[in-house]
Amino acid sequence: MSGSQAPRDAAATLSLRLYVAGNAPNSAAALANLAKLFPGSEANGPAVAIEVVDLLHEPSRGLVDGVVVSPTLVRLAPAPVRRIVGDLSDHQAVLLALGVPP
């Protein structure tokens, strides 16, 4: 899940950015859990655009965006911005924090 997935409907798009630190165990777990939460082929779920930022390759992005811990998932849209720190293993809590019905 690298780069961005193309949104299906820009008005209803959930825009997420996941900050990871290379292949660290928690980063790998966060990527895997995010893939389980928002599989690309899900037809009935929300349109989701996901960007993954590797802080080992782009540390300045983390500084500019105020991310000091990885993994961190940021909901960029719809407003307000929300941040979730950790490996995203509690799927129900993550969906609740993102404002997505389970």
N, CA and C of each residue as an Amber inpcrd file, in Angstrom:
protein
   306
   0.8440000  -1.1750000   0.0000000   0.0000000   0.0000000   0.0000000
   0.8890000   1.2370000   0.0000000   1.5580000   1.4530000  -1.0650000
   2.4190000   2.6280000  -1.1420000   1.7830000   3.6560000  -2.0540000
   2.0840000   4.9100000  -1.7890000   1.4880000   5.9640000  -2.5940000
   0.0510000   6.1800000  -2.1990000  -0.7670000   6.6080000  -3.1340000
  -2.1710000   6.8940000  -2.8630000  -3.0580000   6.0020000  -3.6930000
  -4.1940000   5.6280000  -3.0990000  -5.2080000   4.9360000  -3.8490000
  -6.0980000   5.9960000  -4.4700000  -6.5880000   5.7790000  -5.6760000
  -7.4390000   6.7660000  -6.3410000  -8.8020000   6.8070000  -5.6670000
  -9.2730000   7.9880000  -5.3100000 -10.5880000   8.0980000  -4.6870000
 -11.6950000   7.8120000  -5.6900000 -12.8000000   7.2260000  -5.1950000
 -13.9490000   6.9480000  -6.0490000 -14.8570000   8.1630000  -6.1620000
 -15.0140000   8.9190000  -5.0880000 -15.8810000  10.0930000  -5.0840000
 -15.2090000  11.1280000  -4.2000000 -14.6910000  12.1920000  -4.7950000
 -13.9100000  13.1760000  -4.0600000 -14.6870000  13.7720000  -2.8940000
 -16.0020000  13.9500000  -3.0380000 -16.8010000  14.5570000  -1.9780000
 -16.9240000  13.6340000  -0.7740000 -16.8850000  12.3170000  -0.9870000
 -17.0730000  11.3660000   0.0990000 -15.7730000  10.6590000   0.4770000
 -14.6560000  11.1620000   0.0260000 -13.3860000  10.4930000   0.2440000
 -12.8670000  10.7020000   1.6490000 -12.4600000   9.6030000   2.2600000
 -11.7530000   9.6270000   3.5230000 -10.2770000   9.7090000   3.1600000
  -9.6130000  10.7830000   3.5340000  -8.2160000  10.9930000   3.1690000
  -7.3400000  10.7260000   4.3860000  -6.4670000   9.7210000   4.2620000
  -5.6080000   9.2990000   5.3670000  -4.1430000   9.3780000   4.9690000
  -3.2940000   9.6610000   5.9570000  -1.8520000   9.6190000   5.7470000
  -1.2560000   8.8200000   6.9020000  -0.5060000   7.7720000   6.5680000
   0.1400000   6.9360000   7.5640000   1.6330000   7.2050000   7.5440000
   2.1640000   7.6080000   8.6890000   3.6000000   7.8380000   8.8410000
   4.2070000   6.5890000   9.4640000   5.2160000   6.0330000   8.8000000
   5.8970000   4.8320000   9.2780000   7.3960000   5.0900000   9.3350000
   8.0980000   4.1660000   9.9700000   9.5590000   4.2430000  10.0390000
  10.1210000   2.9730000   9.4220000  10.2320000   2.9850000   8.1130000
  10.7950000   1.8400000   7.3990000  10.0080000   0.5750000   7.6400000
  10.7210000  -0.5290000   7.8780000  10.0990000  -1.8260000   8.1110000
  10.0840000  -2.1940000   9.5840000  10.1050000  -1.1970000  10.4590000
  10.0430000  -1.4650000  11.8990000   8.7930000  -2.2900000  12.1890000
   8.8420000  -3.1530000  13.1910000   7.6980000  -4.0350000  13.4760000
   6.3660000  -3.3020000  13.6410000   6.3380000  -2.2170000  14.3860000
   5.0790000  -1.4860000  14.5710000   4.6130000  -0.8420000  13.2700000
   5.5380000  -0.3860000  12.4510000   5.1770000   0.2030000  11.1630000
   4.5920000  -0.8570000  10.2370000   5.2120000  -2.0210000  10.1920000
   4.7120000  -3.1190000   9.3590000   3.3300000  -3.5530000   9.8440000
   3.1390000  -3.6090000  11.1500000   1.8350000  -3.9920000  11.7050000
   0.7800000  -2.9450000  11.3570000   1.1360000  -1.6690000  11.4360000
   0.1870000  -0.6030000  11.0970000  -0.2260000  -0.6940000   9.6280000
   0.7180000  -0.9370000   8.7440000   0.4070000  -1.0900000   7.3160000
  -0.5360000  -2.2710000   7.0830000  -0.2350000  -3.3950000   7.7310000
  -1.0700000  -4.5830000   7.5710000  -2.4740000  -4.3460000   8.1240000
  -2.5620000  -3.7100000   9.2740000  -3.8680000  -3.4410000   9.8720000
  -4.6720000  -2.4440000   9.0420000  -4.0120000  -1.4490000   8.4830000
  -4.7010000  -0.4800000   7.6360000  -5.2420000  -1.1670000   6.3840000
  -4.4740000  -2.0980000   5.8300000  -4.9240000  -2.8550000   4.6610000
  -6.1450000  -3.7100000   4.9940000  -6.1990000  -4.2420000   6.2120000
  -7.3620000  -5.0280000   6.6340000  -8.5800000  -4.1370000   6.8400000
  -8.3560000  -2.9390000   7.3580000  -9.4590000  -2.0170000   7.6150000
 -10.0770000  -1.4800000   6.3320000  -9.2360000  -1.2160000   5.3340000
  -9.6910000  -0.6050000   4.0840000  -9.1430000  -1.3660000   2.8810000
  -9.6500000  -2.5800000   2.6510000  -9.1750000  -3.3290000   1.4830000
  -9.5630000  -2.6050000   0.1990000  -8.6780000  -2.6000000  -0.7670000
  -8.8770000  -1.8450000  -2.0090000 -10.0770000  -2.2530000  -2.8280000
 -10.5310000  -3.4850000  -2.7090000 -11.6200000  -3.9470000  -3.5650000
 -12.9860000  -3.8580000  -2.8980000 -13.0570000  -3.2820000  -1.7180000
 -14.3340000  -3.2090000  -1.0060000 -15.3010000  -2.2800000  -1.7470000
 -16.4120000  -2.8180000  -2.2280000 -17.3460000  -2.0440000  -3.0420000
 -18.2940000  -1.1920000  -2.2060000 -18.6830000  -1.6580000  -1.0360000
 -19.6960000  -0.9530000  -0.2520000 -19.1090000  -0.0140000   0.7910000
 -17.8230000  -0.0250000   0.9880000 -17.2120000   0.8100000   2.0110000
 -16.9820000   2.2240000   1.5180000 -16.4400000   3.0690000   2.4090000
 -16.1750000   4.4530000   2.0050000 -15.0300000   4.5240000   1.0050000
 -15.0390000   5.5600000   0.1840000 -13.9110000   5.8090000  -0.7000000
 -12.7700000   6.2870000   0.1760000 -11.6040000   5.6770000   0.0320000
 -10.4850000   5.9890000   0.9080000  -9.2350000   6.2680000   0.0740000
  -8.6030000   7.4010000   0.3500000  -7.3140000   7.7270000  -0.2610000
  -6.2760000   7.6190000   0.8400000  -5.2820000   6.7680000   0.6290000
  -4.2630000   6.5230000   1.6490000  -2.8920000   6.8620000   1.0900000
  -2.1730000   7.6990000   1.8220000  -0.7890000   8.0210000   1.4870000
   0.0890000   7.4820000   2.6060000   1.1720000   6.8300000   2.2480000
   2.1140000   6.3220000   3.2350000   3.3950000   7.1400000   3.1240000
   3.8390000   7.6820000   4.2570000   5.0660000   8.4730000   4.3110000
   6.0670000   7.7370000   5.1960000   7.2050000   7.3690000   4.6210000
   8.2660000   6.7100000   5.3780000   9.1870000   7.7880000   5.9410000
   9.1760000   7.9210000   7.2560000   9.9610000   8.9680000   7.9050000
  11.4640000   8.7360000   7.8020000  11.8770000   7.5120000   7.4850000
  13.3040000   7.2670000   7.2820000  13.7790000   7.8790000   5.9680000
  12.8740000   7.9790000   4.9850000  13.2040000   8.5590000   3.6830000
  12.8380000  10.0340000   3.5900000  11.8230000  10.4450000   4.3520000
  11.3520000  11.8350000   4.3050000  11.1560000  12.3940000   5.7240000
  12.2350000  12.4980000   6.4940000  12.0820000  12.9590000   7.8840000
  11.5400000  14.3780000   7.9950000  11.8150000  15.2170000   7.0200000
  11.3420000  16.5960000   7.0860000   9.8140000  16.6650000   7.0210000
   9.1720000  15.7040000   6.3350000   7.6990000  15.6990000   6.2780000
   7.1140000  15.4780000   7.6540000   7.7450000  14.6270000   8.4150000
   7.2690000  14.3970000   9.7720000   7.4050000  15.6420000  10.6200000
   8.5210000  16.3350000  10.4760000   8.7260000  17.5620000  11.2420000
   7.7310000  18.6360000  10.8420000   7.5520000  18.8320000   9.5480000
   6.6220000  19.8540000   9.0540000   5.1960000  19.5380000   9.4900000
   4.8310000  18.2470000   9.4530000   3.4700000  17.8520000   9.7850000
   3.2660000  17.6160000  11.2820000   4.3200000  17.8030000  12.0760000
   4.1970000  17.6720000  13.5230000   4.1000000  16.2460000  14.0300000
   4.6150000  15.2990000  13.2650000   4.5910000  13.8980000  13.6720000
   5.9160000  13.5720000  14.3460000   5.8380000  13.1450000  15.5930000
   7.0600000  12.8370000  16.3350000   7.1530000  11.3680000  16.7210000
   6.0910000  10.6130000  16.5010000   6.0620000   9.1960000  16.8500000
   5.5400000   8.4240000  15.6390000   6.1210000   7.2660000  15.3920000
   5.5860000   6.4350000  14.3190000   5.2920000   5.0490000  14.8830000
   4.3100000   4.3790000  14.3580000   3.4230000   4.8280000  13.2980000
   2.3550000   5.7930000  13.8160000   1.9840000   6.7440000  12.9630000
   0.9010000   7.6830000  13.2330000   0.0070000   7.7470000  12.0070000
  -1.2900000   7.5690000  12.2320000  -2.2740000   7.6930000  11.1630000
  -2.9820000   9.0240000  11.3490000  -3.0520000   9.8080000  10.2750000
  -3.7050000  11.1120000  10.3180000  -4.8840000  11.1020000   9.3540000
  -6.0560000  11.4660000   9.8830000  -7.2170000  11.6550000   9.0130000
  -7.1960000  13.1130000   8.5780000  -6.9590000  13.3400000   7.2940000
  -6.8690000  14.6900000   6.7480000  -8.2340000  15.2320000   6.3440000
  -9.0950000  14.3580000   5.8500000 -10.4350000  14.7640000   5.4300000
 -11.3630000  13.5870000   5.6430000 -12.5710000  13.8210000   5.9950000
 -13.1680000  15.1330000   6.2300000 -12.6570000  15.7430000   7.5370000
 -12.7680000  17.0670000   7.6270000 -12.3510000  17.7830000   8.8240000
 -13.2370000  17.3350000   9.9920000 -12.7360000  17.3970000  11.2020000
 -11.4370000  17.8940000  11.6410000 -10.3570000  16.8320000  11.4820000
  -9.1070000  17.2860000  11.4860000  -7.9630000  16.3810000  11.4250000
  -7.9350000  15.5570000  12.7110000  -7.6780000  14.2710000  12.5630000
  -7.5560000  13.3790000  13.7280000  -6.2850000  12.5700000  13.5820000
  -5.6600000  12.2690000  14.7350000  -4.4100000  11.4930000  14.7470000
  -4.5720000  10.2640000  15.6210000  -4.0370000   9.1610000  15.1330000
  -4.0410000   7.9100000  15.8840000  -2.6090000   7.3940000  15.8920000
  -2.0780000   7.1650000  17.0700000  -0.7090000   6.6890000  17.2120000
  -0.7500000   5.2140000  17.6030000   0.0600000   4.4110000  16.9450000
   0.1470000   2.9980000  17.2880000   0.0260000   2.1190000  16.0660000
  -0.0860000   0.8030000  16.3230000  -0.0680000  -0.1640000  15.2200000
  -1.4510000  -0.4450000  14.6270000  -2.4770000   0.2640000  15.0790000
  -3.8350000   0.1760000  14.5380000  -4.4540000  -1.2030000  14.7240000
  -4.0140000  -1.9380000  15.7440000  -4.4850000  -3.3030000  15.9420000
  -5.8900000  -3.3800000  16.5200000  -6.3580000  -2.3510000  17.1980000
  -7.7250000  -2.3290000  17.7150000  -8.6190000  -1.7220000  16.6350000
  -9.0720000  -2.5630000  15.7210000  -9.7780000  -2.0970000  14.5320000
 -11.0230000  -1.2830000  14.8640000 -11.8060000  -1.7140000  15.8350000
 -13.0210000  -0.9730000  16.1720000 -12.6940000   0.4120000  16.7110000
 -11.6670000   0.5130000  17.5430000 -11.2690000   1.8160000  18.0860000
 -10.7570000   2.7340000  16.9830000 -10.0210000   2.1780000  16.0250000
  -9.5010000   2.9800000  14.9120000 -10.6600000   3.5110000  14.0730000
 -11.6000000   2.6480000  13.7260000 -12.7510000   3.0840000  12.9280000
 -13.5610000   4.1370000  13.6700000 -13.7460000   3.9640000  14.9590000
 -14.4700000   4.9440000  15.7660000 -13.7390000   6.2810000  15.7660000
 -12.4150000   6.2510000  15.9490000 -11.6220000   7.4800000  15.9630000
 -11.6480000   8.1850000  14.6110000 -11.7410000   7.4030000  13.5390000
 -11.7920000   7.9800000  12.1960000 -13.1960000   8.4440000  11.8180000
 -14.1870000   8.0700000  12.6150000 -15.5600000   8.4390000  12.3020000
 -16.1720000   7.5990000  11.2110000 -15.6900000   6.3580000  11.0840000
 -16.1960000   5.4280000  10.0640000 -17.0180000   4.3780000  10.7700000
 -18.2600000   4.1490000  10.3220000 -19.0650000   3.0910000  10.9470000
 -18.4180000   1.7410000  10.7170000 -18.3830000   0.9030000  11.7710000
 -17.7680000  -0.4300000  11.6220000 -18.5160000  -1.3270000  10.6690000
